[in-house]
Amino acid sequence: MVTNGDDPNYIFQELSTQPLKEDPLILVTGASGYIGGRLVPELIARGYKVRVMVRKKSPEFYQRWPQAEIAEADATDVNKLNEVLKGVSIAYYLIHSLQLGHKKFESYDLRVAENFRLACEAQKVKRIIYLGGLGKENTKLSPHLNSRIKVAYALSAGQTPVTVLRAGMIIGSGSASYEILKNLVINTPIFIIPRWAKTKSQPISIRAVLLYLIGVAEADTTAGKTFDIGGPDILSYEEKLLVLSRLIGKKRFFIPGFISWPRFYGYVVSLLTYVPAPITRVLIEGCKNEVVCEDAEIQKFVPIELYSFKTSLVKALSTEKLDLVTTRWTDAYPPAHNLSLKLNELEFKTRFMSSYYISSDKPAARIYDSFCQIGGDNGWIQNNWMLRFLAALDKIILGVGTIRGRRSLANLRINDVIDFWRVEDIVQNKSLLLRAETKMPGSAWLEFLVNEGPKHTKFILKAYYQPDGMKGTLYWFNFLPFHNIIFRKLVKQIEKRS
């Protein structure tokens, strides 16, 4: 069994706390995200009854957590929250809207936190556990860190006891912070270091975060308390880059920079990494603030071994190499992706469709495996200038970019990201349906189909497009000539790879 941290077994076995005896019903919000998606299986394996709150039900959730109860609710709807919280003893609050970008997440975060507190009071929930952010309250904090503190106060303003865990940078396979660091080291031979890159922070491993989240639930004495959580190392952002570059064998040069505008650096970082600008800008703005634990009181209640920053990186790199990443930052990005219109939900057929196929003497299973492994490090089409141009263009206009990587090479599931596509449906040895998430005047899908006949296997690629007005129609016809070049070449290369 693969862990949800970066170790080979379920990590809860390392806890000195004991499972709660009253057999509580535990609600996990934000379960479709990076941390929530790792917490749910840990709680289930620990023996707890778990209810998972998602904005929209999906077959993927039932497959991932067959022992959990899946409940559908929007955190902006108090009535829905009341329904989801019925019978709940402990509620994990892991909701945040960082992916909404710089201008929207603060008001949204505060509103849903207040809704959640009111619903917990109405349903007499015994405890709320909230994962927030580090930051000294008497200093000028970034909007992101300031929002995390306001959310903690909003949750704690009622009658339900709240345990607040305040963390800084979380290091683990699939985390946005880790992937930003790794992509920067890989793609940047020379670093122009601004003044705020000397600011100190205290990173923590995803393993430790999960242990603390479970441990405080099992230690009743943590109710109503706030704890700072961090690893053993206090490092500047420059030092983190240096540690990682040495670890992966990349010689990098660091020179002082005269521009220290965090928003500018956030935009540049989005161009050099998998992570898009709405997230990088918010995270980079937080780098100007020192995020260091003010005490280690948490260890009195939940004593655990803490991994160093270097060890956390090694664990994350090893998990990636073994293709065992269980959740990734893209699971919850872009905003409300799980509410997007599905191809089979259209009231009428998509207006435009083009189809490309090839006959092969290879088995259907081999071709299926081949098209399920496209994107990420494997790429799409070799030496295609058009795809590289689109990658740069979408990033420049603050889209998700055409290169976001993928969670796993071998284990694809619904809602996984494959660069600028998201898996909408998958049928073993038969088909793969992807939905585009780049900025465009319409909705687009790409479907791979394979049918094995008595003599030959037919491999089909279909592109669907639902335009948004005249602009969308012009967009389709503009790119149609390039489709013929790109998709025909893609079909041939997938068949060849198989």
FENHU-V312081 format. One record per residue. RES is the residue in one letter. PSI is psi as a letter, one per 40 degrees, with the letter a starting at -180 (NA if undefined). OMEGA is omega in whole degrees, -180 to 180 (none if undefined). Layout:
RES/PSI/OMEGA
RES/PSI/OMEGA
This chain:
M/h/-177
V/h/-179
T/i/175
N/e/169
G/a/178
D/f/178
D/i/-171
P/e/-179
N/i/177
Y/h/-171
I/e/-177
F/e/180
Q/e/-180
E/e/-176
L/i/174
S/e/176
T/i/-178
Q/i/178
P/i/180
L/h/-173
K/d/-174
E/e/177
D/f/-175
P/i/170
L/h/-177
I/h/176
L/h/174
V/h/173
T/i/-179
G/f/-175
A/d/179
S/e/180
G/a/-173
Y/d/-176
I/d/179
G/d/180
G/d/177
R/d/-179
L/d/-175
V/d/-179
P/d/177
E/d/179
L/d/179
I/d/180
A/d/178
R/e/177
G/e/-177
Y/i/170
K/h/-173
V/h/171
R/h/-177
V/h/178
M/h/178
V/i/-179
R/d/178
K/h/-179
K/i/-180
S/i/177
P/d/-178
E/d/-179
F/d/179
Y/d/178
Q/d/-178
R/d/-175
W/g/-178
P/d/-179
Q/e/-177
A/i/173
E/h/-179
I/h/-180
A/h/-177
E/h/179
A/i/173
D/h/-176
A/e/177
T/e/-177
D/h/-177
V/d/180
N/d/178
K/d/179
L/d/178
N/d/179
E/d/-177
V/d/-175
L/e/179
K/h/177
G/e/-177
V/h/176
S/d/-178
I/h/180
A/h/174
Y/h/179
Y/g/-179
L/f/-179
I/h/168
H/i/-174
S/f/179
L/d/-177
Q/e/177
L/e/177
G/i/-167
H/d/-168
K/e/-169
K/d/-167
F/d/-175
E/d/-178
S/d/180
Y/d/-178
D/d/-177
L/d/-178
R/d/-177
V/d/177
A/d/178
E/d/176
N/d/-177
F/d/179
R/d/-179
L/d/180
A/d/178
C/d/178
E/d/-179
A/d/-177
Q/e/177
K/f/174
V/h/-175
K/d/-177
R/i/170
I/h/175
I/h/-174
Y/h/174
L/h/-179
G/a/-175
G/i/175
L/i/177
G/h/-180
K/h/-173
E/d/-178
N/e/177
T/i/179
K/h/-176
L/i/174
S/i/179
P/d/-179
H/d/-178
L/d/178
N/d/179
S/d/179
R/d/180
I/d/179
K/d/178
V/d/178
A/d/178
Y/d/-180
A/d/179
L/d/-174
S/e/-174
A/e/-178
G/a/-176
Q/e/-178
T/h/178
P/h/-178
V/h/170
T/h/-178
V/h/172
L/h/-177
R/h/-177
A/i/174
G/b/-179
M/h/179
I/h/-178
I/h/178
G/i/178
S/h/178
G/e/180
S/i/-179
A/d/-179
S/d/179
Y/d/-178
E/d/175
I/d/179
L/d/-176
K/d/180
N/d/179
L/d/-180
V/d/-179
I/d/-170
N/e/-174
T/h/180
P/d/-180
I/h/179
F/h/173
I/h/-170
I/h/175
P/i/-178
R/d/-175
W/e/176
A/e/176
K/e/-178
T/i/-177
K/i/174
S/i/-174
Q/g/-178
P/i/-180
I/i/180
S/i/177
I/d/178
R/d/-178
A/d/179
V/d/-180
L/d/178
L/d/179
Y/d/180
L/d/179
I/d/-177
G/d/-179
V/d/176
A/d/-177
E/e/178
A/g/-176
D/d/-177
T/e/178
T/e/-179
A/h/178
G/e/-178
K/i/176
T/h/-178
F/h/170
D/h/179
I/h/-180
G/i/177
G/a/-177
P/e/-174
D/h/172
I/h/-171
L/i/169
S/i/179
Y/d/176
E/d/180
E/d/178
K/d/179
L/d/-180
L/d/178
V/d/-178
L/d/-180
S/d/177
R/d/-177
L/d/-178
I/e/173
G/f/178
K/h/177
K/h/-177
R/i/-177
F/h/-177
F/h/179
I/i/-179
P/i/179
G/i/-178
F/e/177
I/h/-179
S/f/180
W/h/-176
P/d/-178
R/d/177
F/d/180
Y/d/178
G/d/179
Y/d/179
V/d/180
V/d/179
S/d/179
L/d/-175
L/e/-176
T/i/175
Y/d/-169
V/h/-175
P/i/-173
A/d/-180
P/d/178
I/d/-176
T/d/-179
R/d/-180
V/d/-179
L/d/-179
I/d/177
E/d/179
G/e/-178
C/e/-179
K/e/-180
N/h/175
E/h/-180
V/g/-176
V/i/179
C/h/179
E/e/176
D/i/179
A/f/-175
E/d/-179
I/d/-177
Q/e/176
K/d/-176
F/d/-179
V/g/-179
P/h/178
I/i/173
E/h/-180
L/h/178
Y/i/173
S/i/178
F/d/-180
K/d/179
T/d/178
S/d/177
L/d/180
V/d/179
K/d/-179
A/d/179
L/d/-180
S/d/179
T/d/176
E/d/-178
K/d/179
L/e/-179
D/f/-178
L/f/180
V/h/-175
T/d/176
T/i/-177
R/i/-178
W/d/-179
T/e/-179
D/d/-177
A/f/-179
Y/i/4
P/i/-177
P/h/174
A/f/179
H/d/-178
N/e/176
L/e/-178
S/i/179
L/h/178
K/i/-178
L/d/-178
N/e/179
E/e/-180
L/h/-180
E/d/175
F/i/-176
K/i/177
T/i/-173
R/d/-177
F/i/177
M/h/173
S/i/-173
S/i/-179
Y/h/-179
Y/i/177
I/i/175
S/i/-177
S/i/175
D/e/180
K/i/179
P/i/-179
A/d/-178
A/d/-179
R/d/179
I/d/177
Y/d/179
D/d/-178
S/d/-178
F/e/175
C/e/-178
Q/e/178
I/i/176
G/a/-178
G/a/-179
D/d/179
N/d/-180
G/a/-179
W/c/180
I/h/-179
Q/h/173
N/f/179
N/h/-176
W/d/-177
M/d/180
L/d/178
R/d/178
F/d/179
L/d/179
A/d/-179
A/d/-177
L/d/-177
D/d/176
K/d/-178
I/d/-179
I/f/173
L/f/173
G/a/-179
V/e/-176
G/i/-179
T/e/179
I/h/176
R/e/-178
G/a/178
R/i/-177
R/d/-174
S/i/177
L/d/-172
A/d/-173
N/g/-178
L/i/178
R/i/179
I/h/-178
N/e/173
D/i/176
V/h/169
I/g/-176
D/b/-177
F/e/177
W/i/172
R/h/-178
V/h/178
E/d/178
D/i/178
I/h/178
V/h/-174
Q/h/177
N/e/-179
K/d/-171
S/i/175
L/h/180
L/h/-179
L/i/177
R/h/-178
A/i/178
E/e/174
T/i/178
K/h/178
M/i/-179
P/g/-179
G/a/179
S/h/-176
A/i/177
W/i/176
L/h/-177
E/h/176
F/h/-179
L/i/177
V/h/180
N/h/-178
E/h/179
G/a/-178
P/d/-177
K/d/-175
H/i/174
T/h/179
K/h/179
F/h/-174
I/h/173
L/h/180
K/h/175
A/h/-180
Y/i/179
Y/h/174
Q/h/-175
P/i/174
D/g/180
G/a/-177
M/d/180
K/d/179
G/d/178
T/d/178
L/d/178
Y/d/-179
W/d/-176
F/d/175
N/d/-174
F/e/-178
L/d/178
P/d/179
F/d/176
H/d/-178
N/d/-180
I/d/-174
I/d/-173
F/d/177
R/d/179
K/d/180
L/d/179
V/d/-179
K/d/-177
Q/d/177
I/d/180
E/d/-180
K/d/179
R/d/-177
S/NA/none
